[in-house]
Amino acid sequence: MNTDDLDTATPEQLAPVLYAALQRLGQLGRTGAVALAALVDEDDPDFEEAASWVGDVAAGDLRE
């Protein structure tokens, strides 16, 4: 998937890409976290919403 496709991606298309990216950031550790933090605006409501959902998934709280 190209970054140009992100705006129109369905959840089923986007989830595997996000999962792979999060796994890679986890492998990179603090360096990956710092690189991500450099992109995030302090008051970005969309990022805050997404981070909350990712936190729920990581905690095992979001299963259907």
Helices and strands as residue ranges (DSSP letters): G 3-8, H 11-28, H 30-39, H 45-58
